Every structure is written in C-alpha cells, then in structure tokens.
C-alpha cells in the first residue's frame, strides 16, 4: 500500500500546485511518515508615514568651476527652501554626483516644429560644456507635504523630479501582521490537503519565512525648470504601503 499512497499524492500535487509531498530525507515511512510542504501568503496595507522624493540638479558651463558653483548654489537654495517646510539639511542627501564634458556638435540644421521635432532632434535640449549632474534623495516626514516639496524644489533650481516612494518609519508591526496571516494561510491549506488525502495533520517539521516590503511606485516624473513653473500647486495622493510575507511550512501527515 505505501507505493499506491505515493502515486495518489503525486496525482494530488498536479491539481494543488501550492502543496508538495515527499518522504522525509534520511528516514523511513514508519518513522516520520509523509510530509506536505505548504506555502502560505499574507499581506497587509498601511497608510504611509514617510515619503522619499528623488530629484536631480543639472548645471553646465564652458568653465568647469562655474558649472560646479552653479550646482552648489542651487543645492544651497534648495536646502533653504525646504527648511521652510520643516525638512532638515540631513534629509537632503546627494546619492550621485558627476562632472563630465560634453562637446558641442556641429551647427545643426534648422529644427522643424511640432511633435516630430522631438523624435528627430532629441538633443535639442542637451547641455554642453562641463555638465554637473547631482542626484538627490529628499526624505519627507509629513507625507501630505510631498506636492509642496516638489513645487519648492523646482522653484529652487531642481531640474528633474524622478519619482516619489512612500514608506513606513517602523515596518515591524505590519511585517508581524503579514507573517501571522501567512502562517494562518498555510494552516488552512494543509487542512484541505489532509482531508483530500484521507489523512490528518500530525505536527510541524519545519518553518521557513520570508518578507517583502513596498507599495505602488508612481511613474517617473520629469518636472520643468523654474522658468516653466505655473501657479497651480502639485497634488500627489499618497499610496498605501503593502507589506507581504510568506511562510513555507513542512507538515507531517498521518493516516
């Protein structure tokens, strides 16, 4: 009968991909019996209590020192502007900094008008000379201020706003809740497997857990420089933060 039981369990696996069965390695059926490996999943969503705005300041000049001076001045202006929104200088971090020389191309032909021009002449807005590229990470503790932070940053000299990521200052409570749900899911699944196999759950042999953290990430944004700013305020609705967990549990199944 043990061979017939193994065949029945393999057949069940084909219709229940979340569960798999195997004889415990290094042991006989009489000592441990059949095991079922079940993966449970859990997820909780929480309102964010922090946000990170990624941005960039690009400056250029035919003289390298002038290009870096312009970039440093823009950063100083940005720091003062965000200070008025209760963002400390330590929350404005430079994540990348590069100075490179971009030679000017030969004088191009007259640029045609219309949308086709953007495809034929993608370099028309290219910066030349010594180009300084500073990438920034701005932590915003008050998530409702993200739109105001973006507006202030653009007016201060930020040339690109690349996106907004929402998060949690303390993710442990959400992670614990998601893990509990994953274990409950696994326990529910194994009951179904045991009943369908005409067996019962004899205990737990092993538990492996995993977690992931994150929420929906808005599409990257490209903002206009201060010269193109309008009087309309930027509005961005915070997105919930999803915390996920998995629990892979090895159960003993008994006749």
Secondary structure as a PSIPRED ss2 file (coil, helix, strand):
# PSIPRED VFORMAT (PSIPRED V4.0)

   1 X C   1.000  0.000  0.000
   2 X H   0.000  1.000  0.000
   3 X H   0.000  1.000  0.000
   4 X H   0.000  1.000  0.000
   5 X H   0.000  1.000  0.000
   6 X H   0.000  1.000  0.000
   7 X H   0.000  1.000  0.000
   8 X H   0.000  1.000  0.000
   9 X H   0.000  1.000  0.000
  10 X H   0.000  1.000  0.000
  11 X H   0.000  1.000  0.000
  12 X H   0.000  1.000  0.000
  13 X H   0.000  1.000  0.000
  14 X C   1.000  0.000  0.000
  15 X C   1.000  0.000  0.000
  16 X C   1.000  0.000  0.000
  17 X C   1.000  0.000  0.000
  18 X C   1.000  0.000  0.000
  19 X E   0.000  0.000  1.000
  20 X E   0.000  0.000  1.000
  21 X E   0.000  0.000  1.000
  22 X E   0.000  0.000  1.000
  23 X E   0.000  0.000  1.000
  24 X C   1.000  0.000  0.000
  25 X C   1.000  0.000  0.000
  26 X C   1.000  0.000  0.000
  27 X C   1.000  0.000  0.000
  28 X C   1.000  0.000  0.000
  29 X C   1.000  0.000  0.000
  30 X C   1.000  0.000  0.000
  31 X C   1.000  0.000  0.000
  32 X C   1.000  0.000  0.000
  33 X C   1.000  0.000  0.000
  34 X E   0.000  0.000  1.000
  35 X E   0.000  0.000  1.000
  36 X E   0.000  0.000  1.000
  37 X E   0.000  0.000  1.000
  38 X E   0.000  0.000  1.000
  39 X E   0.000  0.000  1.000
  40 X E   0.000  0.000  1.000
  41 X E   0.000  0.000  1.000
  42 X E   0.000  0.000  1.000
  43 X E   0.000  0.000  1.000
  44 X E   0.000  0.000  1.000
  45 X E   0.000  0.000  1.000
  46 X E   0.000  0.000  1.000
  47 X C   1.000  0.000  0.000
  48 X C   1.000  0.000  0.000
  49 X C   1.000  0.000  0.000
  50 X E   0.000  0.000  1.000
  51 X E   0.000  0.000  1.000
  52 X E   0.000  0.000  1.000
  53 X E   0.000  0.000  1.000
  54 X E   0.000  0.000  1.000
  55 X E   0.000  0.000  1.000
  56 X E   0.000  0.000  1.000
  57 X E   0.000  0.000  1.000
  58 X E   0.000  0.000  1.000
  59 X E   0.000  0.000  1.000
  60 X E   0.000  0.000  1.000
  61 X E   0.000  0.000  1.000
  62 X C   1.000  0.000  0.000
  63 X C   1.000  0.000  0.000
  64 X H   0.000  1.000  0.000
  65 X H   0.000  1.000  0.000
  66 X H   0.000  1.000  0.000
  67 X H   0.000  1.000  0.000
  68 X H   0.000  1.000  0.000
  69 X H   0.000  1.000  0.000
  70 X H   0.000  1.000  0.000
  71 X H   0.000  1.000  0.000
  72 X H   0.000  1.000  0.000
  73 X H   0.000  1.000  0.000
  74 X H   0.000  1.000  0.000
  75 X H   0.000  1.000  0.000
  76 X H   0.000  1.000  0.000
  77 X H   0.000  1.000  0.000
  78 X H   0.000  1.000  0.000
  79 X H   0.000  1.000  0.000
  80 X H   0.000  1.000  0.000
  81 X H   0.000  1.000  0.000
  82 X H   0.000  1.000  0.000
  83 X H   0.000  1.000  0.000
  84 X C   1.000  0.000  0.000
  85 X C   1.000  0.000  0.000
  86 X C   1.000  0.000  0.000
  87 X C   1.000  0.000  0.000
  88 X C   1.000  0.000  0.000
  89 X H   0.000  1.000  0.000
  90 X H   0.000  1.000  0.000
  91 X H   0.000  1.000  0.000
  92 X E   0.000  0.000  1.000
  93 X E   0.000  0.000  1.000
  94 X E   0.000  0.000  1.000
  95 X E   0.000  0.000  1.000
  96 X E   0.000  0.000  1.000
  97 X E   0.000  0.000  1.000
  98 X E   0.000  0.000  1.000
  99 X E   0.000  0.000  1.000
 100 X E   0.000  0.000  1.000
 101 X E   0.000  0.000  1.000
 102 X E   0.000  0.000  1.000
 103 X C   1.000  0.000  0.000
 104 X C   1.000  0.000  0.000
 105 X C   1.000  0.000  0.000
 106 X C   1.000  0.000  0.000
 107 X C   1.000  0.000  0.000
 108 X C   1.000  0.000  0.000
 109 X C   1.000  0.000  0.000
 110 X C   1.000  0.000  0.000
 111 X C   1.000  0.000  0.000
 112 X C   1.000  0.000  0.000
 113 X C   1.000  0.000  0.000
 114 X C   1.000  0.000  0.000
 115 X C   1.000  0.000  0.000
 116 X H   0.000  1.000  0.000
 117 X H   0.000  1.000  0.000
 118 X H   0.000  1.000  0.000
 119 X H   0.000  1.000  0.000
 120 X H   0.000  1.000  0.000
 121 X C   1.000  0.000  0.000
 122 X H   0.000  1.000  0.000
 123 X H   0.000  1.000  0.000
 124 X H   0.000  1.000  0.000
 125 X H   0.000  1.000  0.000
 126 X C   1.000  0.000  0.000
 127 X C   1.000  0.000  0.000
 128 X C   1.000  0.000  0.000
 129 X E   0.000  0.000  1.000
 130 X E   0.000  0.000  1.000
 131 X E   0.000  0.000  1.000
 132 X E   0.000  0.000  1.000
 133 X E   0.000  0.000  1.000
 134 X E   0.000  0.000  1.000
 135 X E   0.000  0.000  1.000
 136 X E   0.000  0.000  1.000
 137 X E   0.000  0.000  1.000
 138 X E   0.000  0.000  1.000
 139 X E   0.000  0.000  1.000
 140 X E   0.000  0.000  1.000
 141 X C   1.000  0.000  0.000
 142 X C   1.000  0.000  0.000
 143 X H   0.000  1.000  0.000
 144 X H   0.000  1.000  0.000
 145 X H   0.000  1.000  0.000
 146 X H   0.000  1.000  0.000
 147 X H   0.000  1.000  0.000
 148 X H   0.000  1.000  0.000
 149 X H   0.000  1.000  0.000
 150 X H   0.000  1.000  0.000
 151 X H   0.000  1.000  0.000
 152 X H   0.000  1.000  0.000
 153 X H   0.000  1.000  0.000
 154 X H   0.000  1.000  0.000
 155 X H   0.000  1.000  0.000
 156 X H   0.000  1.000  0.000
 157 X C   1.000  0.000  0.000
 158 X C   1.000  0.000  0.000
 159 X C   1.000  0.000  0.000
 160 X E   0.000  0.000  1.000
 161 X E   0.000  0.000  1.000
 162 X E   0.000  0.000  1.000
 163 X E   0.000  0.000  1.000
 164 X E   0.000  0.000  1.000
 165 X E   0.000  0.000  1.000
 166 X E   0.000  0.000  1.000
 167 X E   0.000  0.000  1.000
 168 X C   1.000  0.000  0.000
 169 X C   1.000  0.000  0.000
 170 X C   1.000  0.000  0.000
 171 X C   1.000  0.000  0.000
 172 X H   0.000  1.000  0.000
 173 X H   0.000  1.000  0.000
 174 X H   0.000  1.000  0.000
 175 X H   0.000  1.000  0.000
 176 X H   0.000  1.000  0.000
 177 X H   0.000  1.000  0.000
 178 X H   0.000  1.000  0.000
 179 X H   0.000  1.000  0.000
 180 X H   0.000  1.000  0.000
 181 X H   0.000  1.000  0.000
 182 X H   0.000  1.000  0.000
 183 X H   0.000  1.000  0.000
 184 X H   0.000  1.000  0.000
 185 X H   0.000  1.000  0.000
 186 X H   0.000  1.000  0.000
 187 X H   0.000  1.000  0.000
 188 X H   0.000  1.000  0.000
 189 X H   0.000  1.000  0.000
 190 X H   0.000  1.000  0.000
 191 X H   0.000  1.000  0.000
 192 X H   0.000  1.000  0.000
 193 X H   0.000  1.000  0.000
 194 X H   0.000  1.000  0.000
 195 X H   0.000  1.000  0.000
 196 X H   0.000  1.000  0.000
 197 X C   1.000  0.000  0.000
 198 X C   1.000  0.000  0.000
 199 X C   1.000  0.000  0.000
 200 X E   0.000  0.000  1.000
 201 X E   0.000  0.000  1.000
 202 X E   0.000  0.000  1.000
 203 X E   0.000  0.000  1.000
 204 X E   0.000  0.000  1.000
 205 X E   0.000  0.000  1.000
 206 X E   0.000  0.000  1.000
 207 X E   0.000  0.000  1.000
 208 X E   0.000  0.000  1.000
 209 X E   0.000  0.000  1.000
 210 X E   0.000  0.000  1.000
 211 X E   0.000  0.000  1.000
 212 X E   0.000  0.000  1.000
 213 X E   0.000  0.000  1.000
 214 X E   0.000  0.000  1.000
 215 X E   0.000  0.000  1.000
 216 X C   1.000  0.000  0.000
 217 X C   1.000  0.000  0.000
 218 X C   1.000  0.000  0.000
 219 X C   1.000  0.000  0.000
 220 X C   1.000  0.000  0.000
 221 X C   1.000  0.000  0.000
 222 X C   1.000  0.000  0.000
 223 X C   1.000  0.000  0.000
 224 X C   1.000  0.000  0.000
 225 X C   1.000  0.000  0.000
 226 X H   0.000  1.000  0.000
 227 X H   0.000  1.000  0.000
 228 X H   0.000  1.000  0.000
 229 X C   1.000  0.000  0.000
 230 X C   1.000  0.000  0.000
 231 X C   1.000  0.000  0.000
 232 X C   1.000  0.000  0.000
 233 X C   1.000  0.000  0.000
 234 X C   1.000  0.000  0.000
 235 X C   1.000  0.000  0.000
 236 X C   1.000  0.000  0.000
 237 X C   1.000  0.000  0.000
 238 X C   1.000  0.000  0.000
 239 X C   1.000  0.000  0.000
 240 X C   1.000  0.000  0.000
 241 X E   0.000  0.000  1.000
 242 X E   0.000  0.000  1.000
 243 X E   0.000  0.000  1.000
 244 X E   0.000  0.000  1.000
 245 X E   0.000  0.000  1.000
 246 X E   0.000  0.000  1.000
 247 X E   0.000  0.000  1.000
 248 X E   0.000  0.000  1.000
 249 X E   0.000  0.000  1.000
 250 X E   0.000  0.000  1.000
 251 X E   0.000  0.000  1.000
 252 X E   0.000  0.000  1.000
 253 X E   0.000  0.000  1.000
 254 X E   0.000  0.000  1.000
 255 X C   1.000  0.000  0.000
